[in-house]
């Protein structure tokens, strides 16, 4: 079963993303984490294939958490999903090991769902 972890401190956004994913992909399991520590704890117990990561999190930044995830679980795909669509954030996301970068403001529902569909297809082959 394909599993997704959403790491986002904004609860309404996190829940709406979860609902959208569950509606479109009912056979996928979607978990939530409110910060980096919570995310790393959850990754020890679930086998997530894909992580949606916010950059601005309480405690560790999403970039630091991404680096830790990629070091421990290199097969996990990480999508940075942030309100801060700046070139320096895109560059940092790449340097920290993120696989994809999406802007909350300019990425449509269709783009997000298409990316999840692509990643899940690649990983489940």
C-alpha positions in Angstrom: 0.0 0.0 0.0 1.3 3.4 -1.0 1.8 5.7 2.1 2.1 9.4 2.3 3.2 11.6 5.2 2.2 15.2 5.3 4.5 17.4 7.5 2.8 20.7 8.0 2.3 22.9 11.1 -0.8 24.6 9.6 -3.6 22.2 10.7 -6.3 23.4 8.3 -3.9 23.2 5.3 -2.6 19.8 6.4 -6.2 18.5 6.8 -7.4 19.9 3.5 -4.3 18.3 1.7 -5.1 15.0 3.4 -8.7 15.1 2.4 -7.8 15.9 -1.2 -5.3 13.0 -1.4 -7.7 10.6 0.3 -10.5 11.6 -2.0 -8.4 11.1 -5.2 -6.4 8.1 -4.0 -8.7 6.1 -1.7 -6.3 3.1 -1.5 -3.4 5.2 -0.3 -2.7 5.7 3.4 -2.1 9.3 4.4 -0.5 10.2 7.8 0.1 13.6 9.3 2.8 15.2 11.3 2.8 18.7 12.8 6.6 19.2 13.0 9.9 17.6 12.1 10.2 15.6 15.3 6.8 14.2 14.9 7.6 13.3 11.3 10.8 11.5 12.1 9.0 9.5 14.9 6.2 8.5 12.5 8.7 7.4 9.8 10.1 4.9 12.3 6.8 3.1 12.4 5.2 3.6 9.0 6.8 2.9 5.6 6.1 6.2 3.9 6.9 6.3 0.2 6.3 10.1 -0.2 6.5 13.0 2.2 5.0 16.5 1.7 7.3 18.8 3.7 6.7 22.4 4.7 9.9 24.5 5.0 8.8 26.6 8.0 8.2 24.3 10.9 8.4 24.7 14.6 11.8 23.4 15.9 13.8 22.1 13.0 13.2 23.5 9.5 11.6 21.4 6.9 14.9 21.5 5.0 16.8 20.0 8.0 14.2 17.3 8.4 14.4 16.6 4.6 18.1 16.0 4.9 17.6 13.6 7.9 14.9 11.7 6.0 17.0 11.3 2.9 20.0 10.2 5.0 17.9 7.5 6.8 15.5 6.6 4.0 17.0 7.5 0.7 14.2 5.8 -1.2 11.5 8.1 0.2 10.5 10.9 -2.1 10.2 14.3 -0.6 8.1 17.1 -2.0 8.8 20.5 -0.5 5.4 22.3 -0.4 5.8 25.9 0.8 4.4 29.4 0.7 7.9 30.7 0.0 8.4 30.3 -3.7 11.8 31.9 -3.9 14.8 30.9 -6.0 17.0 30.5 -2.9 14.4 28.2 -1.3 14.3 26.1 -4.4 18.1 25.9 -4.5 18.2 25.0 -0.7 15.5 22.3 -1.2 17.6 20.7 -3.9 20.8 20.9 -1.8 19.0 19.3 1.2 17.9 16.4 -1.0 14.2 17.2 -1.8 13.0 15.5 -5.0 10.4 18.1 -5.9 9.4 21.7 -5.0 5.9 23.1 -5.1 4.5 26.4 -4.2 1.3 26.4 -2.1 0.2 29.6 -3.8 0.8 28.7 -7.4 0.4 24.9 -7.5 -3.0 23.8 -8.5 -4.9 20.8 -7.1 -4.4 19.1 -10.4 -0.6 19.6 -10.4 -0.3 18.2 -6.9 -2.5 15.2 -7.7 -0.6 14.6 -11.0 2.7 14.6 -9.2 1.5 12.1 -6.6 0.1 9.9 -9.4 3.5 10.0 -11.2 5.5 9.3 -8.1 3.3 6.5 -6.9 3.4 5.0 -10.4 7.2 5.1 -10.4 7.6 3.7 -6.9 5.0 0.9 -7.2 6.3 -0.5 -10.5 
